[in-house]
């Protein structure tokens, strides 16, 4: 069975490019996914997406350079950064949400209300399965630094 993630992602990028966000690529969608990265730390975003901190900071740097977001110091800890969407970033996020709503509407028209409701229920259930939860837990373990090594033990 093929999962249509790539097809949906391609459609989403095509719509974003038509809306004027031509510099976005598929990797950026991991950062701009619902509900968006606003007021989160890069390390939190890395954990949520299963990326390394380095990979996340690379993508954040690209998005910052393209003026979708800024990274600011977080309070007293100057080393800790926080991500904030710019107006352009909020506009892109709104375009993503509008496109996803349109895709869901089209799917419901094609599949019917009953099957679309079943699909939503099954996807919600899938997210609570042990397989998915273990995958998230494995990603969290992989991204947590080895404190024993950093403390010289």
Secondary structure, DSSP 8 states (H G I E B T S, - for coil): ---THHHHHHHHHHHHHHTT-TT--TTHHHHS-TT--TTB-HHHHHHHHT--HHHHHHHHHHHHHTTSEEEEEETTEEEEEEEEE-HHHHHHHHHHHHHHHHHHHHHHHHH-HHHHHHHHHHHHHHHTSHHHHHHHHHHHHHHS--HHHHTT-
